[in-house]
């Protein structure tokens, strides 16, 4: 009887831990190279890299007791300087959030909390929140580096793996780290990314840029609570 009781407690503990975590997939793209040589990245610093799109898809989990299974949220960040430049402060920055149109009002608030907690201080000033259909899908796994993101008619990103011919001077390496708090991340190449966000004054379409991270995250609900 005692062994059965202990086993039951273990099962309940595992279930409680799983319920307290938010797990999912992530995509980030910027208007600068993240996989580049130092000389090329330095040439972009202060000129490009002040714009980022960050997208979270929730596979399972809840924030503040609100289930977010299957929903998504996208942040579009317009910073003052190149994000990740160790010599410049990207703040102040302004952000527009796009929440999944399927979300209830309570889920929309929880999605905002997820994005702000994972994205950090860059997402402190949210000037607008809009609802739209959001789709983030990997073909295979993130290691295949093939993904598509859409958020209404505002965001569209298509990726593939980085190949040798993408090298800018044959000294390329990871230059900037992901903005969001992630469990795992892989650099990828943007075949195309389009960002059209009127509230931030952004209307950008670029092709063939090594500017993407694909990743996964596991975040504790307690870490994301505003309490």
C-alpha positions in Angstrom: 0.0 0.0 0.0 2.8 2.4 0.9 4.6 1.7 -2.4 1.4 2.4 -4.3 0.9 5.7 -2.4 4.5 6.8 -3.2 4.1 5.9 -6.9 0.9 7.9 -7.0 2.6 10.9 -5.5 5.4 10.6 -8.1 2.9 10.5 -10.9 1.0 13.6 -9.5 4.3 15.4 -9.1 5.3 14.7 -12.7 1.9 15.8 -13.9 2.1 19.0 -11.9 5.5 19.8 -13.2 4.4 19.3 -16.8 1.3 21.5 -16.3 3.6 24.3 -14.9 5.6 24.4 -18.1 5.0 26.1 -21.4 6.6 24.3 -24.3 6.7 25.1 -28.0 8.5 26.2 -31.1 10.0 29.6 -32.0 11.1 31.6 -35.1 13.1 34.8 -35.1 14.2 36.9 -38.1 16.0 40.2 -38.3 17.0 42.8 -40.9 20.6 41.9 -40.4 22.8 38.8 -40.8 23.1 36.6 -37.7 25.4 34.1 -39.4 28.2 36.2 -40.9 31.9 37.2 -40.6 32.8 39.8 -38.0 33.8 42.3 -40.7 30.4 42.0 -42.4 28.4 42.1 -39.2 30.4 45.2 -38.0 29.6 46.9 -41.3 25.9 46.4 -40.7 26.0 47.6 -37.0 24.4 50.9 -36.5 22.8 50.7 -39.9 20.7 47.5 -39.9 19.6 45.0 -37.3 17.2 47.4 -35.5 14.1 45.3 -36.6 13.2 41.9 -35.4 10.2 39.5 -35.7 9.8 37.0 -32.9 7.2 34.2 -33.0 6.1 31.7 -30.4 3.9 28.7 -31.1 2.6 26.9 -27.9 2.6 23.1 -28.2 1.4 22.7 -24.6 1.1 24.5 -21.4 -0.6 27.3 -19.5 0.3 30.8 -18.3 -1.4 31.9 -15.0 -3.6 28.9 -15.3 -4.8 29.8 -18.8 -4.2 27.0 -21.4 -2.5 28.1 -24.6 -2.2 24.8 -26.4 -1.9 25.3 -30.1 -2.0 29.1 -30.0 0.6 31.6 -31.2 1.9 35.1 -30.7 4.2 37.3 -32.7 6.2 40.3 -31.7 7.5 42.9 -34.1 10.2 45.0 -32.5 11.6 48.3 -33.8 14.7 49.3 -31.7 16.8 52.4 -31.6 20.0 50.5 -32.5 21.3 47.2 -33.8 19.9 44.5 -31.5 22.7 42.5 -30.0 25.4 45.1 -30.7 27.6 45.0 -27.5 28.6 48.6 -28.0 25.2 50.1 -28.5 21.9 50.2 -26.5 18.9 49.1 -28.6 16.5 50.8 -26.2 14.1 52.5 -26.3 12.3 50.1 -28.5 8.7 49.8 -29.6 6.8 46.6 -30.1 3.6 45.5 -31.8 2.1 42.2 -30.7 0.0 40.0 -32.9 -2.0 37.4 -31.0 -3.7 34.4 -32.4 -7.2 35.3 -33.5 -8.5 32.0 -32.1 -7.6 33.0 -28.6 -10.1 34.1 -26.0 -9.7 37.5 -24.2 -8.0 35.7 -21.3 -5.7 33.7 -23.6 -4.7 36.9 -25.4 -3.5 38.4 -22.1 -1.6 35.1 -21.4 0.0 35.2 -24.8 1.2 38.7 -24.2 2.7 37.6 -20.9 4.5 34.8 -22.7 6.0 37.1 -25.3 7.0 39.7 -22.8 8.6 37.2 -20.4 10.5 35.4 -23.1 11.5 38.6 -25.1 12.7 40.6 -22.1 13.2 44.3 -22.0 12.9 44.9 -25.7 9.2 44.2 -25.3 8.6 46.6 -22.5 6.8 49.2 -24.7 4.0 47.5 -26.5 2.2 50.2 -28.5 -0.4 48.0 -30.2 -1.9 44.5 -29.9 -3.8 43.0 -32.9 -5.5 39.7 -33.5 -4.8 37.7 -36.7 -4.4 34.2 -37.9 -0.9 32.9 -37.0 0.8 29.8 -38.5 4.3 28.6 -37.6 5.2 25.2 -39.1 8.4 23.3 -39.5 8.9 20.8 -42.4 10.6 18.0 -40.5 12.3 19.3 -37.4 14.1 22.5 -36.6 17.3 20.7 -37.6 16.1 20.6 -41.2 15.8 24.4 -40.9 12.8 24.6 -43.2 10.0 26.7 -41.7 7.2 29.0 -42.6 5.6 31.7 -40.6 2.6 33.9 -41.4 0.7 36.3 -39.3 -2.2 37.8 -41.1 -1.0 39.9 -44.1 1.6 41.5 -41.9 4.3 38.9 -41.6 5.6 36.2 -43.9 8.8 34.3 -43.5 10.2 31.3 -45.4 13.5 29.6 -44.5 15.9 26.9 -45.6 19.2 25.6 -44.3 22.4 27.7 -44.6 24.7 26.3 -47.3 28.3 27.0 -48.2 27.3 29.3 -51.0 25.6 31.6 -48.5 29.0 32.5 -47.0 29.9 36.1 -47.4 33.7 35.8 -47.0 34.2 32.2 -45.9 34.7 33.2 -42.2 31.1 33.1 -41.3 29.9 32.1 -37.9 27.1 32.9 -35.4 27.5 36.6 -34.6 24.3 37.5 -32.7 22.5 35.2 -30.2 18.7 34.7 -30.2 16.8 37.5 -28.5 14.3 35.2 -26.7 15.0 32.8 -23.9 15.2 29.4 -25.6 16.0 25.8 -24.8 17.6 25.2 -28.2 18.2 27.2 -31.4 19.5 26.7 -34.9 20.5 29.4 -37.4 18.7 29.3 -40.8 18.5 31.2 -44.0 15.6 33.4 -45.0 14.5 32.8 -48.6 12.2 35.7 -48.0 10.8 37.7 -45.2 8.1 40.4 -45.4 7.2 42.7 -42.6 4.4 45.2 -43.1 3.5 46.9 -39.8 2.0 50.4 -40.2 2.0 51.2 -36.5 5.8 50.9 -36.4 6.3 52.5 -39.9 7.8 49.3 -41.2 7.3 48.0 -44.8 10.1 45.6 -45.6 10.7 42.7 -48.0 14.1 41.1 -48.2 15.4 38.0 -49.9 18.3 35.6 -49.2 19.6 36.6 -45.8 21.1 34.5 -43.1 18.9 36.2 -40.5 16.8 33.5 -38.9 16.8 31.4 -35.7 14.5 28.4 -35.4 14.2 27.1 -31.8 12.3 25.5 -29.0 11.5 26.7 -25.5 10.5 25.3 -22.2 9.5 28.0 -19.7 8.1 27.7 -16.2 4.7 29.2 -15.6 5.9 30.7 -12.4 8.7 32.6 -14.2 6.1 34.2 -16.6 3.6 35.2 -14.0 3.2 39.0 -13.3 2.4 38.2 -9.7 
